[in-house]
Amino acid sequence: MNIQERKVGVIGCGFVGASSAFALMQSGLFSEMVLNDADRAKAEGEALDISHGLPFAKPMKIYAGDYDDLMDCSILVITAGAGQKPGETRLDLVKKNVGIFKSIIPEIAKRNYEGILLIVANPVDILTYAAVKLSGFPENRVFGSGTVLDTARLKYLLGEHLSIDNRSVHAFIIGEHGDSEIAAWSSANVSGIPLNDFCELRGHIEHDESMRRIAENVKNSAYEIIEKKKATYYGIAMSVRRICEAIIRDEKSILPVSSMQHGEYGIHDVSLSVPAIVGRGGVERVVSIELSPEEKEALQASADTLKKVIGDAL
Ligand SMILES: NC(=O)c1ccc[n+]([C@@H]2O[C@H](COP(=O)([O-])OP(=O)(O)OC[C@H]3O[C@@H](n4cnc5c(N)ncnc54)[C@H](O)[C@@H]3O)[C@@H](O)[C@H]2O)c1
């Protein structure tokens, strides 16, 4: 089926799917959006509610649909799956959500879908790997939101710490979207100025303490939000919008999405986040950033953690 560039689908319309759909509606990137959920009434309700904002945005068709309606979407955003319960790690979710993916991905694969699968449900790295294997699609077309959200949290916190526009902060969280993620401090900078130099410019000299505190804060953000309001969804919705923008506008933006690894960082046969060029074809290629020996070791450990889960769960 011919892909409609300006048509997007969202599979799973819970907190994350509905918020992402709301953000996508406001983005003006698409002229048509199909919402799909195992609970059809939920998808219909969200489609109606979101449509009522259209007079304040740009014209577009938004409706609930089934797999056949999704097949000419340029991007399918997959958020279907249970969320983390308080105290539960993302990896605890794995068996439940792999089961859900085993019902969704073959439906898409058997219809020879030709667009991009953007995986958002958790554990996102494991589910991206599962989606690649279950679909058999080219790997550039199947990737996860990965640490795009964690990286946004890092930039936000550094922006606050330094009292600076967080968009001027260049820094990545890499590895697993989860407990073994790594703040790649050695390449972090503010508009080209090494991070520690910029910190000193702003009167901060306790570098190790600040880095430890901020990285922990990023890692624990999801737990804290879930404890307080049961789910996280606005930050991820904006991350989904940003990734879709990079694809639809063929921006070739460098984003830390979760993609299949083939040795760029000495890591193979696992999907995790490292900076990658994202454009119309999906993930064009992974790029190598300078990592310290400790960061390299931590990235390898993160890959090993994920591989163990893949071994146990798939
Ligand atoms: N990647 C990230 O950064 C990130 C951030 C936040 C949440 N998440 C993850 O996103 C997922 C969704 O979270 P949520 O809070 O929206 O959960 P939720 O329970 O509110 O929504 C999940 C939705 O999926 C639907 N669903 C289940 N099986 C389905 C199927 N086979 N087909 C279609 N729909 C199906 C459910 O009916 C439900 O509406 C979770 O796995 C969560 O951990 C990821």
The ligand as a Tripos MOL2 file, in Angstrom:
@<TRIPOS>MOLECULE
LIG
   44    48     1     0     0
SMALL
NO_CHARGES

@<TRIPOS>ATOM
      1 N1          9.6390    5.1810   26.2520 N.am      1 LIG1
      2 C1          9.3760    6.0570   27.2020 C.2       1 LIG1
      3 O1         10.1750    6.9890   27.4420 O.2       1 LIG1
      4 C2          8.1000    5.9110   27.9920 C.ar      1 LIG1
      5 C3          7.6630    6.9280   28.8530 C.ar      1 LIG1
      6 C4          6.4810    6.7430   29.5630 C.ar      1 LIG1
      7 C5          5.7910    5.5490   29.4390 C.ar      1 LIG1
      8 N2          6.2380    4.5790   28.5930 N.ar      1 LIG1
      9 C6          5.5500    3.2950   28.4080 C.3       1 LIG1
     10 O2          4.4430    3.4520   27.5180 O.3       1 LIG1
     11 C7          3.5350    2.3690   27.7460 C.3       1 LIG1
     12 C8          2.1260    2.8950   27.8940 C.3       1 LIG1
     13 O3          2.0050    3.6100   29.1040 O.3       1 LIG1
     14 P1          0.6130    4.2450   29.5170 P.3       1 LIG1
     15 O4          0.8480    5.0040   30.7650 O.co2     1 LIG1
     16 O5         -0.0050    4.9140   28.3370 O.co2     1 LIG1
     17 O6         -0.2330    2.9270   29.8530 O.3       1 LIG1
     18 P2         -1.8320    2.7700   29.8250 P.3       1 LIG1
     19 O7         -2.1330    1.5360   30.5830 O.co2     1 LIG1
     20 O8         -2.4700    4.0570   30.1950 O.co2     1 LIG1
     21 O9         -2.1510    2.5320   28.2730 O.3       1 LIG1
     22 C9         -1.8330    1.3800   27.5780 C.3       1 LIG1
     23 C10        -2.8900    1.2400   26.5010 C.3       1 LIG1
     24 O10        -2.5130    0.1630   25.6360 O.3       1 LIG1
     25 C11        -3.7090   -0.4730   25.2380 C.3       1 LIG1
     26 N3         -3.4000   -1.8070   24.7030 N.ar      1 LIG1
     27 C12        -3.0440   -2.9230   25.3730 C.ar      1 LIG1
     28 N4         -2.8710   -3.9450   24.5070 N.ar      1 LIG1
     29 C13        -3.1250   -3.4550   23.2730 C.ar      1 LIG1
     30 C14        -3.1280   -4.0180   21.9630 C.ar      1 LIG1
     31 N5         -2.8190   -5.2950   21.7710 N.pl3     1 LIG1
     32 N6         -3.4440   -3.2250   20.9240 N.ar      1 LIG1
     33 C15        -3.7800   -1.9220   21.1170 C.ar      1 LIG1
     34 N7         -3.7860   -1.3320   22.3330 N.ar      1 LIG1
     35 C16        -3.4720   -2.0970   23.3850 C.ar      1 LIG1
     36 C17        -4.5530   -0.4940   26.5010 C.3       1 LIG1
     37 O11        -5.9280   -0.7260   26.2180 O.3       1 LIG1
     38 C18        -4.2740    0.9030   27.0570 C.3       1 LIG1
     39 O12        -5.2270    1.8530   26.6030 O.3       1 LIG1
     40 C19         4.0490    1.6380   28.9980 C.3       1 LIG1
     41 O13         4.7760    0.4920   28.6070 O.3       1 LIG1
     42 C20         4.9540    2.6680   29.6420 C.3       1 LIG1
     43 O14         5.9270    2.0840   30.4720 O.3       1 LIG1
     44 C21         7.3630    4.7560   27.8520 C.ar      1 LIG1
@<TRIPOS>BOND
     1     1     2 1
     2     2     3 2
     3     2     4 1
     4     4     5 ar
     5     4    44 ar
     6     5     6 ar
     7     6     7 ar
     8     7     8 ar
     9     8     9 1
    10     8    44 ar
    11     9    10 1
    12     9    42 1
    13    10    11 1
    14    11    12 1
    15    11    40 1
    16    12    13 1
    17    13    14 1
    18    14    15 2
    19    14    16 1
    20    14    17 1
    21    17    18 1
    22    18    19 2
    23    18    20 1
    24    18    21 1
    25    21    22 1
    26    22    23 1
    27    23    24 1
    28    23    38 1
    29    24    25 1
    30    25    26 1
    31    25    36 1
    32    26    27 ar
    33    26    35 ar
    34    27    28 ar
    35    28    29 ar
    36    29    30 ar
    37    29    35 ar
    38    30    31 1
    39    30    32 ar
    40    32    33 ar
    41    33    34 ar
    42    34    35 ar
    43    36    37 1
    44    36    38 1
    45    38    39 1
    46    40    41 1
    47    40    42 1
    48    42    43 1
@<TRIPOS>SUBSTRUCTURE
     1 LIG1         1 GROUP 0 **** ****
